[in-house]
Amino acid sequence: MKNIGKIKNLNIEFTAPPSKAHTLRALAIAGLAEGQTIINNPLLADDQQNMIGCLRRLGIGVEIKNGQIFVNGGSGKFSPLGSELNVGESGVTMNFLTAAACLCDKPVILTGSARIQERPVDELVSGLRQLGCKIDYLKNEGCVPVKIHGGGINGGTAKMHGQRTSQYFSALVISAALAKSDCVIECVDEMTERPYFDISVDMMAKFGGKAENKNYKKIIVPGRQKYLGREITIEGDHSSASFFFLAAAICKAQINIKGLQKDSKQGDKAFVDLLAKMGCKVEYSENSILLAGGELKSIEQDMSNIPDLVPPIAVAAGFAKGKSKFTNIGHLRHKECDRLAVVAEELNKMGIKAFCDDDSLTVIGNSAGAKGAVIDPHNDHRIAMSFAAAGLVVGNQRIDNEKCVGKSFPDFWEKFEIFYK
């Protein structure tokens, strides 16, 4: 259990860690590429280690040396060294490799942790089956473990729903580039988390892949493409930076975070804009963002495309004046935990009234009455880090299972000490 005291340092400089999303996508595509890829400045958190472990099981050579990752790609196919891939707690790895493992030359079983076995994969499996892949559920319909028979992706047209996550479309598009014929992937409703899909298509292009996105409704992917190994440098992570921006905002402190690209494809770069709407001052420079906290006011916001920001923005709302509401986030119930219910529950523990329905979260700010509490993050890294920031205001905050931050930010607690120096 981690004890959080009140903030001492109100003027902070910090360098953002590498992007979780970019590192995972670079690894997935490098494994499918022809030749060697060198990944500079990678994030090496739990999810990336799970992806690397699975790539090695798929017969791909991966070496970590001097802060770099060297990947010797499989030239569009995999020859597994064993019969099972275990993705651990990584939802991205589960989805990306459910699709990529269809390029194996023999069957594999894909499985993961108890929570991963509760997270739905049915939409992606349906899309892959429409493209000619053979996949069997081994336990519960719609979830891993699954048996993926391999043999390649034939091509054709696949229709999927996108309201739950864009990861299904990212997974399918990346692997569809290596299909035996052209693929058309249609979203039959509205795709959520669109910026993450943009990162996927952008990363494909860096390796020489092509996909035409027609307003997130139809994605056309030519088949028989090749990914070519290359050297790539991972940009800073706006998602991980959000917890430090949050701390400055609610503590009325000033923070300058380096290593963030203003023109990034990351949707979570919107966090500082949301804080600006709530009353913070924000200044951009070439490779950094300066934020000064102030008196916060409530906000209403559609969060469908930036769901990972819901825990930190909900905490910010807890210290704002008035009632805030965050909408179109029903898909958060299928993340590391039921994020809507858990965020509301933990805010209430702190004396901040919050409640949710099927698709929204409402928070009534109470900066004067908020108090420290024992926070149960339900093994969710983003909830642990958001409520750690809240502890800097109230003090006497305790975070249970604090090691869950390793999923995306393994040295978070070490970096968090900057607020006390």
C-alpha positions as CSV (number, residue, x, y, z in Angstrom):
1,M,0.0,0.0,0.0
2,K,1.3,3.4,-1.0
3,N,0.9,6.4,1.4
4,I,0.4,9.8,-0.3
5,G,1.0,13.0,1.6
6,K,0.3,16.6,0.7
7,I,2.3,18.2,-2.1
8,K,5.5,20.2,-1.1
9,N,6.9,21.2,-4.5
10,L,4.7,23.6,-6.4
11,N,7.0,24.3,-9.4
12,I,7.9,21.1,-11.3
13,E,9.8,20.1,-14.4
14,F,9.3,16.6,-15.8
15,T,10.0,14.6,-18.9
16,A,7.1,12.4,-20.2
17,P,7.7,8.7,-20.5
18,P,7.6,7.0,-23.9
19,S,4.2,6.4,-25.5
20,K,2.5,3.1,-24.5
21,A,0.4,3.0,-27.6
22,H,3.2,3.8,-30.1
23,T,5.5,1.2,-28.6
24,L,2.9,-1.6,-28.7
25,R,2.1,-0.8,-32.3
26,A,5.7,-0.6,-33.3
27,L,6.4,-4.0,-31.8
28,A,3.4,-5.6,-33.4
29,I,4.2,-4.3,-36.9
30,A,8.0,-4.9,-36.5
31,G,7.2,-8.6,-35.8
32,L,5.4,-8.8,-39.1
33,A,8.1,-6.8,-41.0
34,E,10.8,-7.9,-43.4
35,G,14.3,-7.3,-41.9
36,Q,15.3,-5.7,-38.6
37,T,13.6,-2.9,-36.7
38,I,15.3,-0.8,-34.1
39,I,13.0,0.9,-31.6
40,N,14.5,3.9,-29.8
41,N,13.1,5.3,-26.5
42,P,10.6,2.5,-26.1
43,L,8.3,2.1,-23.1
44,L,9.1,-1.2,-21.4
45,A,6.1,-1.6,-19.1
46,D,4.1,-4.8,-18.4
47,D,2.0,-4.6,-21.6
48,Q,5.2,-4.2,-23.8
49,Q,6.9,-7.1,-22.0
50,N,3.8,-9.3,-22.6
51,M,3.8,-8.3,-26.3
52,I,7.6,-9.1,-26.6
53,G,7.1,-12.5,-24.8
54,C,4.4,-13.4,-27.3
55,L,6.4,-12.3,-30.3
56,R,9.2,-14.5,-29.1
57,R,6.8,-17.5,-28.8
58,L,5.8,-16.7,-32.4
59,G,9.4,-17.3,-33.5
60,I,10.4,-13.6,-33.7
61,G,13.8,-12.6,-32.5
62,V,13.5,-9.7,-30.0
63,E,16.5,-8.3,-28.0
64,I,16.4,-5.5,-25.5
65,K,19.8,-3.7,-25.2
66,N,20.9,-0.3,-23.9
67,G,17.4,1.1,-23.9
68,Q,16.6,-0.1,-27.4
69,I,14.5,-2.9,-28.8
70,F,15.8,-4.9,-31.8
71,V,13.2,-6.9,-33.6
72,N,14.0,-9.4,-36.5
73,G,10.7,-9.6,-38.3
74,G,9.0,-12.6,-39.7
75,S,8.4,-11.2,-43.2
76,G,4.6,-11.5,-42.9
77,K,4.3,-14.9,-41.2
78,F,4.9,-16.6,-37.9
79,S,6.4,-20.0,-37.1
80,P,5.4,-20.5,-33.4
81,L,7.8,-22.2,-31.0
82,G,4.9,-23.5,-28.9
83,S,1.2,-24.0,-28.9
84,E,0.1,-21.2,-26.5
85,L,0.4,-17.4,-26.3
86,N,-0.3,-15.9,-23.0
87,V,-1.0,-12.1,-23.2
88,G,-1.2,-11.6,-19.4
89,E,-3.2,-8.5,-18.6
90,S,-2.6,-6.8,-22.0
91,G,-5.9,-6.1,-23.9
92,V,-4.0,-4.5,-26.8
93,T,-1.7,-7.6,-27.1
94,M,-4.8,-9.8,-27.0
95,N,-6.5,-8.0,-29.8
96,F,-3.5,-7.4,-32.0
97,L,-2.3,-11.0,-31.8
98,T,-5.7,-12.5,-32.2
99,A,-5.5,-11.0,-35.7
100,A,-1.8,-11.5,-36.3
101,A,-1.7,-15.1,-35.2
102,C,-3.9,-15.9,-38.2
103,L,-0.7,-15.5,-40.1
104,C,0.9,-18.5,-38.3
105,D,1.9,-21.6,-40.2
106,K,0.2,-23.8,-37.5
107,P,-2.5,-23.5,-34.9
108,V,-1.9,-21.6,-31.6
109,I,-4.0,-21.0,-28.5
110,L,-4.2,-17.4,-27.3
111,T,-5.1,-16.9,-23.6
112,G,-4.5,-14.5,-20.8
113,S,-5.2,-13.5,-17.2
114,A,-8.6,-14.0,-15.5
115,R,-9.6,-10.4,-16.3
116,I,-8.5,-10.8,-19.9
117,Q,-10.7,-13.9,-20.2
118,E,-13.7,-11.6,-19.3
119,R,-12.9,-8.9,-21.8
120,P,-14.9,-9.4,-25.1
121,V,-13.1,-10.3,-28.3
122,D,-16.2,-11.5,-30.2
123,E,-16.4,-8.5,-32.6
124,L,-12.8,-9.0,-33.8
125,V,-13.2,-12.8,-34.1
126,S,-16.3,-12.2,-36.2
127,G,-14.4,-9.8,-38.5
128,L,-11.6,-12.2,-38.9
129,R,-13.9,-15.1,-39.7
130,Q,-15.5,-12.9,-42.4
131,L,-12.1,-12.6,-43.9
132,G,-11.7,-16.4,-44.0
133,C,-9.9,-17.1,-40.8
134,K,-10.8,-20.1,-38.6
135,I,-11.0,-19.4,-34.9
136,D,-12.6,-21.4,-32.1
137,Y,-13.7,-20.4,-28.6
138,L,-12.3,-22.8,-26.1
139,K,-14.2,-21.7,-22.9
140,N,-16.7,-18.8,-23.0
141,E,-18.2,-17.7,-26.2
142,G,-16.9,-14.3,-27.2
143,C,-13.8,-14.4,-25.0
144,V,-10.3,-15.9,-24.9
145,P,-8.9,-18.5,-24.7
146,V,-9.3,-19.1,-28.5
147,K,-7.7,-21.5,-30.9
148,I,-6.4,-19.7,-34.0
149,H,-5.8,-22.2,-36.8
150,G,-3.5,-20.0,-38.9
151,G,-2.9,-20.4,-42.6
152,G,-3.3,-16.7,-43.5
153,I,-6.0,-14.2,-44.0
154,N,-7.9,-14.6,-47.3
155,G,-9.4,-11.1,-47.7
156,G,-12.8,-9.8,-48.6
157,T,-15.2,-7.6,-46.6
158,A,-15.7,-7.6,-42.8
159,K,-18.3,-5.7,-40.9
160,M,-17.8,-4.9,-37.2
161,H,-19.3,-2.7,-34.5
162,G,-17.0,0.0,-33.2
163,Q,-18.7,1.3,-30.1
164,R,-16.8,-0.9,-27.7
165,T,-13.2,-0.1,-28.9
166,S,-11.2,0.9,-31.9
167,Q,-8.7,-1.8,-31.0
168,Y,-10.6,-4.4,-33.1
169,F,-10.2,-2.2,-36.2
170,S,-6.5,-1.5,-35.4
171,A,-5.8,-5.2,-35.0
172,L,-7.6,-6.1,-38.2
173,V,-6.2,-3.4,-40.4
174,I,-2.5,-4.1,-39.4
175,S,-2.8,-7.8,-40.2
176,A,-5.1,-7.3,-43.2
177,A,-2.2,-5.6,-45.1
178,L,-0.7,-9.1,-45.3
179,A,-3.9,-10.8,-46.5
180,K,-4.0,-12.8,-49.7
181,S,-6.3,-10.3,-51.4
182,D,-7.7,-6.9,-50.7
183,C,-9.8,-6.2,-47.5
184,V,-12.6,-3.8,-46.8
185,I,-13.4,-3.3,-43.2
186,E,-16.7,-1.5,-42.4
187,C,-17.9,0.0,-39.1
188,V,-21.6,-0.5,-38.9
189,D,-22.1,2.1,-36.1
190,E,-19.7,4.7,-34.7
191,M,-16.1,3.9,-33.9
192,T,-15.0,5.1,-30.4
193,E,-11.4,5.8,-29.5
194,R,-10.6,7.1,-33.0
195,P,-7.2,8.6,-32.1
196,Y,-5.9,5.2,-31.3
197,F,-6.9,4.0,-34.7
198,D,-5.2,7.0,-36.2
199,I,-2.0,6.0,-34.4
200,S,-2.3,2.5,-35.8
201,V,-2.6,3.7,-39.4
202,D,0.2,6.2,-39.0
203,M,2.5,3.5,-37.6
204,M,1.6,1.2,-40.5
205,A,2.7,4.0,-42.9
206,K,6.0,4.3,-41.1
207,F,6.7,0.7,-42.0
208,G,5.5,1.1,-45.6
209,G,1.9,-0.1,-45.1
210,K,-1.2,1.5,-46.6
211,A,-4.8,1.8,-45.4
212,E,-7.4,4.2,-46.7
213,N,-9.7,5.5,-43.9
214,K,-13.0,6.8,-45.2
215,N,-14.4,8.7,-42.2
216,Y,-14.0,5.7,-39.9
217,K,-16.9,4.0,-41.7
218,K,-15.0,2.1,-44.3
219,I,-11.3,1.2,-44.3
220,I,-9.8,-0.1,-47.5
221,V,-6.6,-2.2,-47.1
222,P,-4.8,-3.5,-50.2
223,G,-3.6,-7.1,-49.7
224,R,-0.2,-8.7,-50.3
225,Q,1.6,-5.7,-48.8
226,K,5.0,-5.8,-47.1
227,Y,6.1,-4.1,-43.9
228,L,9.8,-3.1,-44.0
229,G,11.9,-3.0,-40.9
230,R,13.2,0.5,-39.9
231,E,14.6,2.6,-37.1
232,I,12.0,4.4,-35.2
233,T,12.0,6.7,-32.1
234,I,8.9,6.6,-29.8
235,E,7.4,10.0,-28.8
236,G,6.4,11.0,-25.3
237,D,3.1,9.7,-23.8
238,H,0.4,12.3,-23.3
239,S,-1.7,9.7,-21.4
240,S,1.0,9.2,-18.7
241,A,1.7,12.9,-18.6
242,S,-2.0,13.5,-17.8
243,F,-1.5,12.4,-14.1
244,F,1.2,15.0,-13.6
245,F,-0.8,17.7,-15.3
246,L,-3.7,16.7,-13.1
247,A,-1.6,17.0,-9.9
248,A,-0.6,20.6,-10.9
249,A,-4.2,21.5,-11.8
250,I,-5.8,20.4,-8.5
251,C,-2.8,21.6,-6.3
252,K,-2.6,25.0,-7.9
253,A,1.0,24.2,-8.9
254,Q,3.0,24.8,-12.1
255,I,4.5,22.1,-14.2
256,N,6.5,22.0,-17.4
257,I,6.4,18.6,-19.1
258,K,9.0,18.0,-21.8
259,G,9.0,15.5,-24.6
260,L,5.4,16.0,-25.8
261,Q,4.6,16.7,-29.4
262,K,1.8,19.2,-30.0
263,D,1.0,17.7,-33.4
264,S,0.9,14.1,-32.0
265,K,-1.8,11.7,-33.2
266,Q,-2.5,10.9,-29.5
267,G,-6.0,11.8,-28.6
268,D,-5.0,12.2,-25.0
269,K,-3.1,15.4,-25.8
270,A,-6.6,16.9,-25.3
271,F,-6.2,16.6,-21.5
272,V,-4.5,20.0,-21.1
273,D,-7.2,21.6,-23.3
274,L,-9.9,20.2,-21.0
275,L,-8.0,21.5,-18.0
276,A,-7.7,24.9,-19.7
277,K,-11.5,24.9,-20.1
278,M,-11.7,24.2,-16.4
279,G,-9.5,27.2,-15.5
280,C,-5.9,26.3,-15.9
281,K,-3.4,28.3,-17.9
282,V,-1.5,26.4,-20.6
283,E,1.4,27.4,-22.8
284,Y,2.9,25.4,-25.6
285,S,6.5,25.4,-26.8
286,E,8.3,23.3,-29.4
287,N,8.7,20.2,-27.3
288,S,7.0,20.9,-24.0
289,I,3.8,22.0,-22.3
290,L,3.6,24.4,-19.3
291,L,0.4,24.2,-17.2
292,A,-0.4,26.4,-14.1
293,G,-3.3,25.3,-11.9
294,G,-6.0,27.6,-10.7
295,E,-9.6,27.7,-9.4
296,L,-11.3,24.9,-11.3
297,K,-14.8,25.1,-12.7
298,S,-17.1,22.2,-13.8
299,I,-17.2,20.8,-17.3
300,E,-19.4,18.7,-19.5
301,Q,-17.6,16.6,-22.1
302,D,-18.2,13.8,-24.6
303,M,-15.3,11.4,-23.8
304,S,-16.0,8.7,-26.4
305,N,-12.7,9.2,-28.3
306,I,-10.5,9.8,-25.2
307,P,-11.8,7.3,-22.6
308,D,-8.4,6.8,-20.9
309,L,-8.7,10.4,-19.7
310,V,-11.9,9.7,-17.7
311,P,-10.2,8.7,-14.4
312,P,-7.9,11.8,-14.3
313,I,-10.5,14.3,-15.5
314,A,-13.1,12.9,-13.1
315,V,-10.6,13.5,-10.2
316,A,-10.1,17.1,-11.5
317,A,-13.8,17.5,-11.5
318,G,-13.9,16.4,-7.9
319,F,-11.9,19.5,-6.9
320,A,-13.8,21.9,-9.2
321,K,-16.8,24.1,-8.4
322,G,-20.1,22.7,-9.6
323,K,-21.3,19.5,-11.3
324,S,-19.4,17.9,-14.2
325,K,-20.7,15.2,-16.5
326,F,-18.8,12.9,-18.9
327,T,-20.7,11.2,-21.6
328,N,-20.6,8.4,-24.2
329,I,-18.2,6.2,-22.1
330,G,-20.2,3.0,-21.7
331,H,-17.3,1.1,-23.2
332,L,-15.2,1.9,-20.1
333,R,-17.0,-0.9,-18.3
334,H,-14.9,-3.4,-20.4
335,K,-11.4,-2.1,-19.6
336,E,-9.0,-3.3,-16.8
337,C,-12.1,-3.0,-14.5
338,D,-15.5,-1.4,-14.8
339,R,-13.9,2.1,-14.8
340,L,-17.2,4.0,-14.5
341,A,-18.3,2.2,-11.4
342,V,-14.9,2.1,-9.7
343,V,-14.1,5.8,-10.3
344,A,-17.5,6.8,-8.8
345,E,-17.0,4.4,-5.9
346,E,-13.5,5.7,-5.0
347,L,-14.5,9.4,-5.4
348,N,-17.3,8.8,-2.9
349,K,-14.8,7.3,-0.5
350,M,-13.0,10.7,-0.5
351,G,-16.2,12.6,0.2
352,I,-16.7,13.6,-3.4
353,K,-20.2,12.7,-4.7
354,A,-20.1,10.8,-8.0
355,F,-22.5,8.5,-9.7
356,C,-22.7,6.7,-13.1
357,D,-25.3,5.2,-15.4
358,D,-24.8,2.9,-18.4
359,D,-23.0,5.6,-20.5
360,S,-22.0,8.5,-18.3
361,L,-20.3,9.7,-15.1
362,T,-21.3,12.7,-13.0
363,V,-19.1,14.3,-10.4
364,I,-20.1,17.0,-8.0
365,G,-17.0,18.9,-6.9
366,N,-16.2,19.2,-3.2
367,S,-12.7,20.6,-2.8
368,A,-13.4,21.9,0.8
369,G,-14.8,18.6,2.0
370,A,-12.6,16.1,0.3
371,K,-10.5,13.8,2.5
372,G,-7.9,11.0,2.2
373,A,-9.1,7.4,1.9
374,V,-7.9,3.9,1.2
375,I,-8.3,3.6,-2.6
376,D,-8.8,0.3,-4.2
377,P,-7.8,0.7,-7.9
378,H,-9.2,-2.7,-8.8
379,N,-5.9,-3.5,-10.5
380,D,-6.3,-0.5,-12.9
381,H,-3.2,1.5,-13.5
382,R,-5.0,4.7,-14.5
383,I,-7.2,4.7,-11.4
384,A,-4.2,4.2,-9.1
385,M,-2.3,7.1,-10.7
386,S,-5.3,9.5,-10.8
387,F,-6.1,9.0,-7.1
388,A,-2.4,9.3,-6.2
389,A,-2.6,12.8,-7.7
390,A,-5.7,13.5,-5.6
391,G,-3.8,12.5,-2.5
392,L,-1.4,15.4,-3.0
393,V,-4.3,17.8,-2.2
394,V,-5.9,16.0,0.8
395,G,-3.0,14.0,2.2
396,N,-3.5,10.8,4.1
397,Q,-4.4,9.0,0.9
398,R,-3.5,5.3,0.6
399,I,-3.3,3.4,-2.7
400,D,-3.8,-0.3,-2.4
401,N,-2.1,-2.7,-4.9
402,E,0.1,0.2,-6.0
403,K,2.2,-2.0,-8.3
404,C,-0.6,-2.1,-10.8
405,V,0.9,1.1,-12.3
406,G,3.5,-1.2,-14.0
407,K,1.0,-1.9,-16.8
408,S,1.9,1.5,-18.4
409,F,4.2,3.4,-16.1
410,P,6.6,1.1,-14.2
411,D,8.6,3.9,-12.6
412,F,5.6,6.1,-11.7
413,W,6.2,6.1,-8.0
414,E,9.8,7.0,-8.4
415,K,8.8,9.9,-10.7
416,F,6.0,10.9,-8.4
417,E,8.5,11.8,-5.7
418,I,9.1,15.0,-7.7
419,F,6.1,16.5,-5.9
420,Y,8.0,16.4,-2.6
421,K,11.4,17.7,-3.6
